[in-house]
């Protein structure tokens, strides 16, 4: 990545895609910040690995709380300077069938997965505008366009990110700030490892490439769209799903 030593802030960086993206961005020369909500130990591991490649720190953030978002950014600005790269990976699930889903399940997921991205983008962009450079990447899901039974809240929030991403891309394009969405499909994580072998095989057979993706494959795409080479890519929905979402 040209422009090495840029400050990159990744939310939900204690594990999974967020952890892999933080490490990949550190490997590209960025100074990275691992945002976490409750898993401080996971964030510490992310920082330890990232520090083998670049400067790194962690910061606690509840993306659903604007005051927490503001405090986290202030901490980052004091230590590293304002983030020039923002990866909105923080997200939760509260699965349940439509007729049994209560208000809290709906509100918690939308508040974290959609509102949280809005709060962090709103806080990050004034400094990006002054610098006339920025990269914003929202992490979506194949469920946003294909739907997912038992996840109406999650799929709706992730679909909302598409509209958020493209609107932000249009608003900020004149200042050399890009905003894109990376939409992973089934990825090998601790969560999928806990599934039965039969269930994993059933899921893999739905993917044209016939397998789960790796965290590194998703992180590699995230790192690319954060780079100078991706300066002409904005408002894009980029699937990393083995072909699962083809046609959507």
RODO-2510 file (C-alpha; in nm, 4 decimals, decimal comma):
residues 248
     n   res          X          Y          Z
     1     x     0,0000     0,0000     0,0000
     2     x     0,1433     0,3348    -0,0981
     3     x     0,0744     0,5972     0,1653
     4     x     0,2123     0,3646     0,4307
     5     x     0,1688     0,4667     0,7943
     6     x    -0,1880     0,5809     0,7379
     7     x    -0,4063     0,5328     1,0451
     8     x    -0,6625     0,2521     1,0064
     9     x    -0,9434     0,1879     1,2548
    10     x    -1,1191    -0,1488     1,2425
    11     x    -1,4225    -0,2101     1,4641
    12     x    -1,5076    -0,5597     1,5848
    13     x    -1,1388    -0,6478     1,5675
    14     x    -1,1175    -0,8996     1,8524
    15     x    -1,1679    -1,2003     1,6277
    16     x    -1,2698    -1,3240     1,2854
    17     x    -1,2795    -1,0908     0,9874
    18     x    -1,2039    -0,7815     1,1946
    19     x    -0,8940    -0,9374     1,3437
    20     x    -0,7716    -1,0594     1,0049
    21     x    -0,8368    -0,7195     0,8441
    22     x    -0,6460    -0,5378     1,1173
    23     x    -0,3448    -0,7653     1,0712
    24     x    -0,3626    -0,7319     0,6912
    25     x    -0,3703    -0,3528     0,7115
    26     x    -0,0759    -0,3570     0,9508
    27     x     0,1075    -0,5733     0,6991
    28     x     0,0345    -0,3072     0,4368
    29     x     0,2125    -0,0505     0,6537
    30     x    -0,0802     0,1146     0,8277
    31     x    -0,0799     0,2082     1,1920
    32     x    -0,3797     0,0130     1,3109
    33     x    -0,6366     0,0437     1,5856
    34     x    -0,8335    -0,2629     1,6932
    35     x    -1,1766    -0,1634     1,8182
    36     x    -1,3535    -0,3967     2,0590
    37     x    -1,6670    -0,3942     2,2720
    38     x    -1,6229    -0,6668     2,5352
    39     x    -1,3461    -0,9027     2,4230
    40     x    -1,0386    -0,7184     2,5488
    41     x    -0,8280    -1,0364     2,5431
    42     x    -0,9073    -1,0941     2,1760
    43     x    -0,8196    -0,7340     2,0950
    44     x    -0,4904    -0,7732     2,2778
    45     x    -0,4052    -1,0750     2,0614
    46     x    -0,4925    -0,8765     1,7487
    47     x    -0,2650    -0,5933     1,8594
    48     x     0,0167    -0,8346     1,9436
    49     x     0,0099    -0,9844     1,5940
    50     x    -0,0283    -0,6471     1,4275
    51     x     0,2668    -0,5045     1,6178
    52     x     0,4906    -0,7554     1,4432
    53     x     0,4148    -0,5564     1,1271
    54     x     0,3424    -0,1983     1,2327
    55     x     0,2337     0,0250     1,5206
    56     x    -0,0906    -0,0911     1,6789
    57     x    -0,3233    -0,0199     1,9683
    58     x    -0,6698    -0,1182     2,0844
    59     x    -0,9620     0,0952     2,1942
    60     x    -1,2925     0,0053     2,3518
    61     x    -1,5970     0,1206     2,1574
    62     x    -1,9704     0,0559     2,1654
    63     x    -2,0626     0,1537     1,8102
    64     x    -2,4304     0,1739     1,9057
    65     x    -2,3540     0,4610     2,1473
    66     x    -2,2538     0,7936     1,9845
    67     x    -2,0818     0,9065     2,3045
    68     x    -1,8667     0,5920     2,3098
    69     x    -1,7851     0,6444     1,9410
    70     x    -1,6748     1,0003     2,0076
    71     x    -1,4591     0,8947     2,3037
    72     x    -1,2916     0,6180     2,1033
    73     x    -1,2053     0,8512     1,8167
    74     x    -1,0690     1,1094     2,0595
    75     x    -0,8420     0,8429     2,2085
    76     x    -0,7173     0,7388     1,8647
    77     x    -0,6585     1,0995     1,7572
    78     x    -0,4541     1,1669     2,0684
    79     x    -0,2347     0,8601     2,0142
    80     x    -0,2001     0,8233     1,6364
    81     x    -0,3899     1,1097     1,4753
    82     x    -0,7272     1,0928     1,2975
    83     x    -0,8160     0,7666     1,1214
    84     x    -0,7823     0,7908     0,7443
    85     x    -0,9163     0,4383     0,6957
    86     x    -1,2315     0,3105     0,8668
    87     x    -1,3467    -0,0507     0,8485
    88     x    -1,6916    -0,1031     0,9996
    89     x    -1,6883    -0,4695     1,0938
    90     x    -1,8593    -0,4635     1,4362
    91     x    -2,1813    -0,6607     1,4299
    92     x    -2,4041    -0,8916     1,6291
    93     x    -2,6725    -1,1510     1,5622
    94     x    -2,9938    -1,2137     1,7540
    95     x    -3,1473    -1,4816     1,5342
    96     x    -3,5068    -1,5935     1,5481
    97     x    -3,8019    -1,6644     1,3241
    98     x    -4,0072    -1,3623     1,2241
    99     x    -4,3193    -1,4494     1,4244
   100     x    -4,1153    -1,5067     1,7406
   101     x    -3,8691    -1,2178     1,7075
   102     x    -3,9192    -0,9579     1,9792
   103     x    -3,8485    -0,5856     1,9629
   104     x    -3,5181    -0,6157     2,1470
   105     x    -3,3826    -0,8693     1,8974
   106     x    -3,4703    -0,6383     1,6110
   107     x    -3,3533    -0,3155     1,7732
   108     x    -3,0227    -0,4505     1,9074
   109     x    -2,9122    -0,5829     1,5693
   110     x    -3,0169    -0,2784     1,3676
   111     x    -2,8688    -0,0429     1,6260
   112     x    -2,5299    -0,2146     1,6215
   113     x    -2,4993    -0,3325     1,2624
   114     x    -2,6498    -0,0315     1,0821
   115     x    -2,6714     0,2650     1,3184
   116     x    -2,3203     0,1876     1,4453
   117     x    -2,1737     0,2244     1,0967
   118     x    -2,3514     0,5585     1,0549
   119     x    -2,2149     0,6877     1,3877
   120     x    -1,8547     0,5931     1,3103
   121     x    -1,8681     0,7306     0,9552
   122     x    -2,0193     1,0559     1,0775
   123     x    -1,7419     1,0916     1,3343
   124     x    -1,4591     0,9975     1,0983
   125     x    -1,5428     1,2009     0,7911
   126     x    -1,4766     1,5629     0,9012
   127     x    -1,1024     1,4880     0,9346
   128     x    -1,1030     1,2892     0,6104
   129     x    -1,2644     1,5837     0,4338
   130     x    -0,9930     1,8191     0,5568
   131     x    -0,7239     1,5738     0,4455
   132     x    -0,8998     1,5185     0,1097
   133     x    -0,8341     1,1469     0,1388
   134     x    -1,0182     0,8615     0,3023
   135     x    -1,1223     0,4991     0,2755
   136     x    -1,4414     0,3665     0,4337
   137     x    -1,5250    -0,0033     0,4120
   138     x    -1,8467    -0,1469     0,5504
   139     x    -1,8688    -0,5221     0,6044
   140     x    -2,1951    -0,6563     0,4729
   141     x    -2,3179    -1,0065     0,4029
   142     x    -2,4516    -1,2207     0,1230
   143     x    -2,7682    -1,2333     0,3389
   144     x    -2,8393    -0,8688     0,2564
   145     x    -2,9406    -0,9460    -0,1010
   146     x    -3,0232    -1,3154    -0,0867
   147     x    -3,2138    -1,3056     0,2422
   148     x    -3,1705    -1,5449     0,5326
   149     x    -3,4489    -1,7304     0,7114
   150     x    -3,4350    -1,6648     1,0851
   151     x    -3,2317    -1,3478     1,0329
   152     x    -3,4746    -1,0801     0,9166
   153     x    -3,3098    -0,8315     1,1534
   154     x    -2,9550    -0,9119     1,0411
   155     x    -3,0374    -0,9233     0,6695
   156     x    -3,2299    -0,5955     0,6909
   157     x    -2,9443    -0,4212     0,8714
   158     x    -2,6879    -0,5494     0,6229
   159     x    -2,9104    -0,4454     0,3315
   160     x    -2,9323    -0,1009     0,4902
   161     x    -2,5546    -0,0817     0,4749
   162     x    -2,5745    -0,0972     0,0947
   163     x    -2,7798     0,2225     0,0812
   164     x    -2,5607     0,3865     0,3446
   165     x    -2,2450     0,2924     0,1546
   166     x    -2,3624     0,4233    -0,1808
   167     x    -2,5036     0,7456    -0,0377
   168     x    -2,1790     0,8178     0,1497
   169     x    -1,9818     0,7351    -0,1665
   170     x    -2,1791     0,9921    -0,3655
   171     x    -2,1561     1,2609    -0,0979
   172     x    -1,7819     1,2333    -0,0400
   173     x    -1,6431     1,1390    -0,3819
   174     x    -1,5412     1,4961    -0,4682
   175     x    -1,3011     1,4947    -0,1716
   176     x    -1,1210     1,1760    -0,2758
   177     x    -1,2959     0,9678    -0,0099
   178     x    -1,4230     0,6279    -0,1177
   179     x    -1,6847     0,4137     0,0525
   180     x    -1,7347     0,0495    -0,0400
   181     x    -1,9029    -0,2591     0,1000
   182     x    -1,7389    -0,6011     0,1197
   183     x    -1,9971    -0,8801     0,1407
   184     x    -1,8573    -1,2121     0,2668
   185     x    -2,0305    -1,5429     0,2234
   186     x    -1,9640    -1,8505     0,4427
   187     x    -1,6227    -1,8088     0,6028
   188     x    -1,4300    -2,0521     0,8211
   189     x    -1,4387    -1,9103     1,1749
   190     x    -1,4631    -2,0427     1,5289
   191     x    -1,8412    -2,0170     1,4933
   192     x    -1,8549    -2,2404     1,1849
   193     x    -1,5980    -2,4776     1,3351
   194     x    -1,8508    -2,5464     1,6105
   195     x    -2,1033    -2,6772     1,3581
   196     x    -2,1319    -3,0452     1,2806
   197     x    -1,9321    -3,1795     0,9873
   198     x    -2,2583    -3,2626     0,8101
   199     x    -2,3887    -2,9077     0,8483
   200     x    -2,0610    -2,7572     0,7252
   201     x    -2,0716    -2,9807     0,4180
   202     x    -2,4330    -2,8833     0,3494
   203     x    -2,3373    -2,5158     0,3611
   204     x    -2,0300    -2,5668     0,1447
   205     x    -2,2274    -2,7464    -0,1257
   206     x    -2,4407    -2,4335    -0,1727
   207     x    -2,1280    -2,2385    -0,2695
   208     x    -2,0264    -2,2735    -0,6377
   209     x    -1,6591    -2,2989    -0,5380
   210     x    -1,7588    -2,5796    -0,3015
   211     x    -1,5889    -2,4562     0,0139
   212     x    -1,5887    -2,1941     0,2872
   213     x    -1,3768    -1,8845     0,2399
   214     x    -1,0838    -1,8019     0,4644
   215     x    -1,0442    -1,4983     0,6828
   216     x    -0,7317    -1,4049     0,4901
   217     x    -0,9231    -1,4041     0,1598
   218     x    -1,1767    -1,1580     0,2979
   219     x    -0,9090    -0,9466     0,4665
   220     x    -0,7109    -0,9288     0,1428
   221     x    -1,0051    -0,7720    -0,0392
   222     x    -1,0609    -0,5267     0,2472
   223     x    -0,6942    -0,4242     0,2398
   224     x    -0,7112    -0,3720    -0,1365
   225     x    -1,0111    -0,1377    -0,1269
   226     x    -0,8317     0,0597     0,1456
   227     x    -0,5264     0,1070    -0,0764
   228     x    -0,4281     0,3807    -0,3192
   229     x    -0,4663     0,1304    -0,6040
   230     x    -0,8416     0,1214    -0,5323
   231     x    -0,8795     0,4958    -0,5649
   232     x    -1,1227     0,4570    -0,8569
   233     x    -1,3471     0,2081    -0,6732
   234     x    -1,6337     0,3601    -0,4754
   235     x    -1,9959     0,2754    -0,4059
   236     x    -1,9217    -0,0873    -0,4874
   237     x    -2,0683    -0,3989    -0,3303
   238     x    -1,7854    -0,6506    -0,3520
   239     x    -1,8830    -1,0140    -0,2883
   240     x    -1,6286    -1,2501    -0,1339
   241     x    -1,8586    -1,5489    -0,1267
   242     x    -1,7347    -1,8159    -0,3653
   243     x    -2,0115    -1,7244    -0,6089
   244     x    -2,2961    -1,7844    -0,3636
   245     x    -2,4603    -1,4494    -0,4303
   246     x    -2,4306    -1,4564    -0,8099
   247     x    -2,7211    -1,2818    -0,9748
   248     x    -2,8264    -1,0823    -0,6686
***
